[in-house]
Amino acid sequence: MKERLHTLGQELDDWKAYYNWINRLVDFFESGKIFDVVPIEDPHKEDKQTHEE
């Protein structure tokens, strides 16, 4: 019984960490910070690499 409770406690800790990560990920998207990391490319901007060759 003690071992099962210990295992369940570990599982709960894992789930709490996962849900915390999900909440931080949602905040990352909702805040717009995602665009600091992965900016939207301007479709009208020329790609220098393809035109330099």
Phi and psi in degrees as GROMACS dihedral restraints (atoms count N, CA, C in turn):
[ dihedral_restraints ]
;  ai    aj    ak    al  type     phi  dphi    fc
    3     4     5     6     1   -62.9    20    10
    4     5     6     7     1   -39.7    20    10
    6     7     8     9     1   -64.4    20    10
    7     8     9    10     1   -41.1    20    10
    9    10    11    12     1   -64.2    20    10
   10    11    12    13     1   -42.0    20    10
   12    13    14    15     1   -63.7    20    10
   13    14    15    16     1   -39.5    20    10
   15    16    17    18     1   -63.3    20    10
   16    17    18    19     1   -43.9    20    10
   18    19    20    21     1   -62.4    20    10
   19    20    21    22     1   -43.9    20    10
   21    22    23    24     1   -63.8    20    10
   22    23    24    25     1   -38.3    20    10
   24    25    26    27     1   -62.9    20    10
   25    26    27    28     1   -40.8    20    10
   27    28    29    30     1   -65.0    20    10
   28    29    30    31     1   -42.2    20    10
   30    31    32    33     1   -61.7    20    10
   31    32    33    34     1   -42.3    20    10
   33    34    35    36     1   -62.0    20    10
   34    35    36    37     1   -41.3    20    10
   36    37    38    39     1   -61.9    20    10
   37    38    39    40     1   -41.8    20    10
   39    40    41    42     1   -62.7    20    10
   40    41    42    43     1   -44.6    20    10
   42    43    44    45     1   -65.1    20    10
   43    44    45    46     1   -39.3    20    10
   45    46    47    48     1   -61.8    20    10
   46    47    48    49     1   -42.6    20    10
   48    49    50    51     1   -63.2    20    10
   49    50    51    52     1   -41.4    20    10
   51    52    53    54     1   -64.1    20    10
   52    53    54    55     1   -48.5    20    10
   54    55    56    57     1   -64.8    20    10
   55    56    57    58     1   -33.5    20    10
   57    58    59    60     1   -63.4    20    10
   58    59    60    61     1   -43.6    20    10
   60    61    62    63     1   -63.2    20    10
   61    62    63    64     1   -44.0    20    10
   63    64    65    66     1   -60.0    20    10
   64    65    66    67     1   -44.1    20    10
   66    67    68    69     1   -62.0    20    10
   67    68    69    70     1   -40.7    20    10
   69    70    71    72     1   -67.4    20    10
   70    71    72    73     1   -36.1    20    10
   72    73    74    75     1   -65.3    20    10
   73    74    75    76     1   -43.7    20    10
   75    76    77    78     1   -61.6    20    10
   76    77    78    79     1   -44.1    20    10
   78    79    80    81     1   -59.9    20    10
   79    80    81    82     1   -39.9    20    10
   81    82    83    84     1   -59.5    20    10
   82    83    84    85     1   -43.4    20    10
   84    85    86    87     1   -72.9    20    10
   85    86    87    88     1   -46.4    20    10
   87    88    89    90     1   -66.2    20    10
   88    89    90    91     1   -30.3    20    10
   90    91    92    93     1   -77.4    20    10
   91    92    93    94     1   -16.3    20    10
   93    94    95    96     1    87.5    20    10
   94    95    96    97     1    -1.0    20    10
   96    97    98    99     1   -63.6    20    10
   97    98    99   100     1   -20.1    20    10
   99   100   101   102     1   -56.7    20    10
  100   101   102   103     1   -32.9    20    10
  102   103   104   105     1   -75.1    20    10
  103   104   105   106     1   -16.4    20    10
  105   106   107   108     1   -72.9    20    10
  106   107   108   109     1   -31.7    20    10
  108   109   110   111     1   -91.1    20    10
  109   110   111   112     1   -41.9    20    10
  111   112   113   114     1  -127.9    20    10
  112   113   114   115     1    84.8    20    10
  114   115   116   117     1   -69.6    20    10
  115   116   117   118     1   152.8    20    10
  117   118   119   120     1   -76.8    20    10
  118   119   120   121     1   128.5    20    10
  120   121   122   123     1   -80.5    20    10
  121   122   123   124     1   141.4    20    10
  123   124   125   126     1   -76.4    20    10
  124   125   126   127     1   118.4    20    10
  126   127   128   129     1   -68.0    20    10
  127   128   129   130     1   -15.9    20    10
  129   130   131   132     1   -93.6    20    10
  130   131   132   133     1    -9.2    20    10
  132   133   134   135     1   -80.4    20    10
  133   134   135   136     1   131.4    20    10
  135   136   137   138     1   -73.7    20    10
  136   137   138   139     1   142.9    20    10
  138   139   140   141     1   -84.1    20    10
  139   140   141   142     1   112.1    20    10
  141   142   143   144     1   -60.2    20    10
  142   143   144   145     1   -38.2    20    10
  144   145   146   147     1   -64.2    20    10
  145   146   147   148     1   -41.1    20    10
  147   148   149   150     1   -73.8    20    10
  148   149   150   151     1   -25.6    20    10
  150   151   152   153     1   -93.0    20    10
  151   152   153   154     1   -12.2    20    10
  153   154   155   156     1   -82.9    20    10
  154   155   156   157     1   -19.9    20    10
